[in-house]
Amino acid sequence: MEGLLDHLLREELTAIAPYAGAVSEFIRVTDRVLPKRVFTRIVPELLHGGRTAAGTPVRPQLLGSDPLVLADNAARLAELQPWGIDLNFGCPAKCVNRHRGGAILLDEPELLHAIVRAVRAAVPASIPVSAKMRLGVEDRSRMLEAAQALAEGGADQLVVHARTKRDGYKPPAHWHEVARVQQAVRVPVVANGEIWTLADALQARRESGVSALMLGRGAVADPHLSRQIAAHDAGRILPPIGWPSLAPSLFSYWRRVRQAVQPKHQAGRIKQWLHYLRRSHPEAEPVYQRLRTLSKPVEFDVALQLLLKESPALV
C-alpha cells in the first residue's frame, strides 16, 4: 500500500490493535543490489528487531522481475534478520506493471517460479518467504497455474487479493476464488481484499475456506477491525469502540508526520487517513471537511488540535 500504509502509520495502527504481522510497502528492485540503508529507510523496524514499537513483526516486501537480482537483494536483506521476506505479484498500478513489476507477472508462471525459487535458495531456511498475488491479469484463466508456480517455487505462504489486475480495487472481491487456490496448493493461503467490517471478514472466511486474513484499507478505515475479529474468534463481545478513542492516535500520528515528512506533504498525510476514517466514523467527516483546504503545517496543526478538542465526542 505504497503512499498510504508506511512505517509511520504502521506504528499507529499496531499500537491501536493487535496483528499477527505486517508487510511493508514494496521495495522496488531493478538491476542492482540495494544498500542496506534503503531497506532500513523503508522498513526502519529492521533496526529494532524487525518489529514495531508495539511488538508487531514486519515483513519487508520486494518487487521486481529479475530472479537473480531479487535473490541477491533478498540475501542482503536477510542479513538484517527480518521476520520474513514477501514478494509482490499483486500491485495493479500501471506505472509498476509497465516496468514489469507486480500483478502483470501473473501471466508468466515460469518466471514466478524462477523468482521464488531463486529467492528461497538465497536466504536461510529460518526466514519465511511469502508471495502476494491477485487472481490474474485480465482474467482468472491462469490463476491456479500462477499460484502453483509460486508454491512449487518455494513460497511458504500465499496471500491472495481476490481480484484481478484489471479489477483494480473495484468491488466486489471474489473470495470464493481463494478457496480454489487453497485447494490447488499445499501451503497456507491468506485471503485479502474488500474486508472493511467484521461481517466482511466472516463472509470472506466462509467463501474462501481459509481462516487467515490480511487487512489493508479496511484497517486504515477502522483501526479497531482486527481487535473486533480477534474478539469474535475468542467468543467475546467487544463493546463499540468509538471516535473518541482515536484522538490520541491522530495526534501521535501527526507528531510522527511532522518529524519525518517534508512540510509540503505533512497535511496531506493526515487528510488521507481522515478520508478513510470517514467510512467507519461519521465524526471524521466534519473534521476532514474543515481541514481539507489547509496545507501549511503551522495552520494545519492549530486547526487540527482545535477541531478535535471542539468535537463533543472527544471532550
C-alpha positions as CSV (number, residue, x, y, z in Angstrom):
1,M,0.0,0.0,0.0
2,E,2.6,2.5,-1.2
3,G,1.9,6.1,-0.3
4,L,-0.6,5.2,2.5
5,L,0.5,2.5,4.9
6,D,4.2,3.2,5.5
7,H,6.1,2.8,8.8
8,L,4.6,5.9,10.3
9,L,1.0,4.6,10.0
10,R,2.1,1.1,10.8
11,E,3.3,2.3,14.2
12,E,-0.1,3.9,15.0
13,L,-2.2,1.0,13.8
14,T,-0.2,-1.7,15.6
15,A,-0.4,0.4,18.8
16,I,-4.2,0.6,18.5
17,A,-5.0,-3.1,17.8
18,P,-3.2,-6.5,17.7
19,Y,-1.9,-8.0,14.5
20,A,0.0,-11.3,13.9
21,G,2.3,-9.5,11.5
22,A,2.6,-6.7,8.9
23,V,4.0,-6.4,5.4
24,S,5.8,-3.3,4.3
25,E,5.1,-1.2,1.2
26,F,7.1,-2.6,-1.7
27,I,10.8,-2.0,-2.2
28,R,11.5,-1.7,-5.9
29,V,14.3,-3.9,-7.2
30,T,15.6,-3.2,-10.7
31,D,19.2,-4.1,-11.8
32,R,21.4,-3.8,-8.8
33,V,21.7,-4.8,-5.2
34,L,20.4,-2.1,-2.9
35,P,22.4,-0.8,0.0
36,K,21.1,-1.8,3.5
37,R,20.1,1.9,4.2
38,V,17.4,1.6,1.5
39,F,15.8,-1.4,3.3
40,T,16.1,0.3,6.7
41,R,14.7,3.6,5.4
42,I,11.5,1.9,4.1
43,V,11.4,-0.6,6.9
44,P,13.0,1.1,9.9
45,E,11.6,-1.7,12.1
46,L,14.6,-3.7,10.9
47,L,16.8,-1.5,13.2
48,H,14.6,-2.6,16.2
49,G,14.4,-6.4,15.9
50,G,12.1,-6.3,12.9
51,R,9.1,-5.2,15.0
52,T,7.0,-2.1,15.5
53,A,7.2,-0.4,19.0
54,A,4.0,-2.4,19.8
55,G,5.8,-5.7,19.0
56,T,4.2,-6.5,15.7
57,P,6.7,-8.2,13.4
58,V,7.1,-6.6,9.9
59,R,8.0,-8.5,6.7
60,P,9.8,-6.4,4.1
61,Q,8.3,-6.8,0.6
62,L,10.4,-6.9,-2.6
63,L,9.1,-6.1,-6.1
64,G,10.8,-6.8,-9.3
65,S,11.1,-9.3,-12.2
66,D,14.8,-10.4,-12.4
67,P,15.2,-13.7,-10.3
68,L,19.0,-13.3,-9.8
69,V,18.8,-9.6,-8.8
70,L,15.9,-10.3,-6.5
71,A,17.8,-13.2,-4.9
72,D,20.9,-11.0,-4.3
73,N,18.7,-8.3,-2.7
74,A,16.9,-10.9,-0.6
75,A,20.3,-12.2,0.6
76,R,21.4,-8.8,1.6
77,L,18.0,-8.1,3.3
78,A,18.4,-11.4,5.2
79,E,21.5,-10.0,6.9
80,L,19.2,-7.6,8.7
81,Q,17.3,-10.6,10.1
82,P,13.7,-9.8,9.0
83,W,10.7,-11.7,10.2
84,G,10.4,-12.9,6.6
85,I,10.6,-11.7,3.0
86,D,7.5,-11.1,0.9
87,L,7.4,-10.9,-2.9
88,N,4.9,-8.6,-4.6
89,F,3.0,-10.0,-7.5
90,G,-0.2,-8.1,-6.7
91,C,0.4,-4.4,-7.4
92,P,-2.1,-3.3,-10.2
93,A,-0.6,0.1,-10.7
94,K,0.1,0.9,-14.3
95,C,3.4,2.6,-13.7
96,V,4.6,-0.5,-11.8
97,N,3.2,-3.0,-14.3
98,R,4.7,-1.1,-17.3
99,H,8.2,-1.8,-15.8
100,R,7.4,-5.5,-15.3
101,G,6.6,-5.4,-11.7
102,G,3.6,-6.6,-9.6
103,A,0.5,-8.2,-11.0
104,I,1.5,-8.1,-14.6
105,L,3.8,-11.1,-14.0
106,L,0.9,-13.4,-13.2
107,D,0.7,-14.2,-16.9
108,E,4.2,-15.6,-16.7
109,P,4.1,-18.6,-14.3
110,E,7.5,-19.8,-15.3
111,L,9.0,-16.5,-14.2
112,L,7.1,-16.5,-11.0
113,H,8.5,-20.0,-10.2
114,A,12.1,-18.8,-11.1
115,I,11.8,-15.8,-8.9
116,V,10.6,-17.6,-5.8
117,R,13.0,-20.4,-6.3
118,A,15.9,-18.1,-6.5
119,V,14.9,-16.0,-3.5
120,R,14.2,-19.1,-1.4
121,A,17.6,-20.5,-2.2
122,A,19.3,-17.2,-1.4
123,V,18.1,-16.8,2.2
124,P,18.4,-19.0,5.3
125,A,15.6,-21.6,5.7
126,S,14.7,-19.9,9.0
127,I,13.4,-16.8,7.1
128,P,10.0,-17.4,5.6
129,V,9.4,-16.3,2.0
130,S,5.8,-15.4,1.2
131,A,4.2,-14.1,-2.0
132,K,1.3,-11.7,-2.7
133,M,-0.8,-12.4,-5.8
134,R,-4.1,-11.5,-7.4
135,L,-6.5,-13.7,-9.3
136,G,-4.9,-12.9,-12.6
137,V,-4.1,-10.1,-15.0
138,E,-7.1,-9.6,-17.4
139,D,-9.0,-12.6,-16.2
140,R,-8.6,-15.7,-13.9
141,S,-7.6,-18.2,-16.6
142,R,-4.1,-18.6,-15.2
143,M,-4.9,-18.1,-11.5
144,L,-4.2,-21.7,-10.4
145,E,-1.1,-22.0,-12.6
146,A,0.3,-18.9,-11.1
147,A,-0.5,-20.0,-7.5
148,Q,1.1,-23.4,-8.1
149,A,4.2,-21.8,-9.6
150,L,4.7,-19.7,-6.5
151,A,4.1,-22.6,-4.1
152,E,6.2,-25.1,-6.0
153,G,9.0,-22.4,-6.3
154,G,9.2,-22.5,-2.5
155,A,6.8,-19.9,-1.1
156,D,5.9,-20.7,2.4
157,Q,2.6,-18.8,2.2
158,L,0.4,-17.2,-0.4
159,V,-1.6,-14.0,0.2
160,V,-4.4,-13.8,-2.4
161,H,-6.0,-10.5,-3.2
162,A,-9.4,-11.7,-4.5
163,R,-9.5,-9.5,-7.7
164,T,-7.6,-9.4,-11.0
165,K,-5.3,-6.6,-12.0
166,R,-8.0,-5.4,-14.4
167,D,-10.4,-5.3,-11.5
168,G,-8.1,-2.9,-9.5
169,Y,-9.9,-2.1,-6.3
170,K,-13.5,-2.1,-7.6
171,P,-15.8,-4.2,-5.6
172,P,-16.7,-7.0,-5.2
173,A,-13.8,-9.1,-4.1
174,H,-14.2,-12.7,-5.3
175,W,-13.4,-14.5,-2.1
176,H,-14.7,-17.8,-3.4
177,E,-11.8,-18.0,-5.8
178,V,-9.4,-18.0,-2.9
179,A,-10.9,-21.4,-2.0
180,R,-9.9,-22.8,-5.4
181,V,-6.3,-21.5,-4.8
182,Q,-6.1,-23.2,-1.4
183,Q,-7.3,-26.5,-2.9
184,A,-4.6,-26.2,-5.6
185,V,-1.6,-25.6,-3.4
186,R,0.0,-27.3,-0.3
187,V,1.0,-24.1,1.5
188,P,-1.2,-21.8,3.8
189,V,-3.3,-19.2,1.9
190,V,-4.4,-15.9,3.3
191,A,-7.4,-14.1,1.9
192,N,-7.3,-10.3,1.2
193,G,-9.4,-7.7,-0.5
194,E,-12.5,-5.6,0.4
195,I,-12.6,-6.5,4.1
196,W,-13.9,-3.4,5.7
197,T,-16.0,-4.8,8.6
198,L,-16.3,-7.8,10.9
199,A,-19.2,-9.0,8.7
200,D,-16.9,-8.8,5.7
201,A,-14.2,-10.7,7.5
202,L,-16.6,-13.5,8.4
203,Q,-18.0,-13.7,4.9
204,A,-14.5,-13.7,3.4
205,R,-13.7,-16.7,5.6
206,R,-16.9,-18.6,4.7
207,E,-16.4,-18.1,1.0
208,S,-12.6,-18.6,0.9
209,G,-12.5,-21.5,3.3
210,V,-9.4,-20.0,4.9
211,S,-9.1,-18.5,8.4
212,A,-6.2,-16.2,7.9
213,L,-7.0,-12.7,6.6
214,M,-4.9,-9.8,5.5
215,L,-6.3,-6.3,6.2
216,G,-5.3,-3.3,4.0
217,R,-7.5,-0.3,3.5
218,G,-10.0,-1.8,6.0
219,A,-7.5,-1.5,8.8
220,V,-6.9,2.2,7.9
221,A,-10.6,3.0,7.8
222,D,-11.4,1.1,11.0
223,P,-8.2,0.8,13.2
224,H,-10.1,-1.5,15.6
225,L,-11.2,-4.0,13.0
226,S,-8.5,-6.6,13.8
227,R,-9.5,-6.3,17.5
228,Q,-13.1,-7.0,16.6
229,I,-12.1,-10.1,14.6
230,A,-9.9,-11.3,17.5
231,A,-12.7,-10.8,20.0
232,H,-15.1,-12.8,17.8
233,D,-12.6,-15.6,17.4
234,A,-12.2,-15.7,21.2
235,G,-16.0,-15.9,21.7
236,R,-16.2,-12.4,23.3
237,I,-18.5,-9.5,22.5
238,L,-16.4,-6.4,22.1
239,P,-18.2,-3.1,23.2
240,P,-18.3,-0.5,20.5
241,I,-15.1,1.4,20.2
242,G,-15.9,4.9,19.0
243,W,-14.4,8.0,17.6
244,P,-13.1,9.4,20.9
245,S,-10.5,6.6,21.2
246,L,-8.8,7.7,18.0
247,A,-7.9,11.3,19.1
248,P,-4.7,10.3,20.8
249,S,-3.7,8.3,17.7
250,L,-4.4,11.2,15.4
251,F,-2.3,13.5,17.5
252,S,0.5,10.9,17.8
253,Y,0.5,10.3,14.0
254,W,0.6,14.0,13.3
255,R,3.7,14.3,15.5
256,R,5.4,11.5,13.6
257,V,4.5,13.0,10.3
258,R,5.8,16.4,11.4
259,Q,9.2,14.8,12.3
260,A,9.6,12.6,9.2
261,V,7.7,14.1,6.2
262,Q,8.5,17.1,4.1
263,P,6.4,20.1,5.1
264,K,4.5,20.3,1.9
265,H,3.3,16.8,2.3
266,Q,2.5,16.8,6.0
267,A,-1.1,17.9,6.0
268,G,-1.9,15.5,3.1
269,R,-1.0,12.5,5.3
270,I,-3.5,13.4,8.0
271,K,-6.2,14.2,5.4
272,Q,-5.5,10.9,3.7
273,W,-6.1,9.0,7.0
274,L,-9.2,11.1,7.8
275,H,-10.5,10.4,4.3
276,Y,-10.5,6.6,5.1
277,L,-11.8,7.1,8.7
278,R,-14.9,8.7,7.4
279,R,-16.0,5.3,6.2
280,S,-16.3,3.9,9.7
281,H,-16.6,7.0,11.8
282,P,-19.1,9.7,10.7
283,E,-17.5,12.1,13.2
284,A,-14.4,12.2,11.0
285,E,-16.4,13.9,8.2
286,P,-16.7,17.4,9.6
287,V,-13.0,17.3,10.8
288,Y,-12.0,16.3,7.3
289,Q,-14.1,19.0,5.6
290,R,-12.7,21.7,7.8
291,L,-9.1,20.6,7.2
292,R,-9.2,19.7,3.5
293,T,-8.2,23.2,2.2
294,L,-5.4,23.7,4.6
295,S,-1.8,22.8,3.7
296,K,0.6,24.9,5.7
297,P,1.9,22.8,8.7
298,V,1.5,25.5,11.3
299,E,-2.0,26.5,10.5
300,F,-3.0,22.8,10.0
301,D,-1.5,22.0,13.4
302,V,-3.6,24.7,15.1
303,A,-6.8,23.7,13.2
304,L,-6.4,20.0,13.9
305,Q,-6.0,20.4,17.6
306,L,-8.8,22.9,17.8
307,L,-11.2,20.7,15.8
308,L,-10.5,17.6,17.8
309,K,-10.9,19.4,21.1
310,E,-14.1,21.1,19.9
311,S,-15.8,17.8,18.8
312,P,-18.3,16.9,21.5
313,A,-17.4,13.2,21.0
314,L,-13.8,14.0,22.1
315,V,-14.4,16.2,25.1
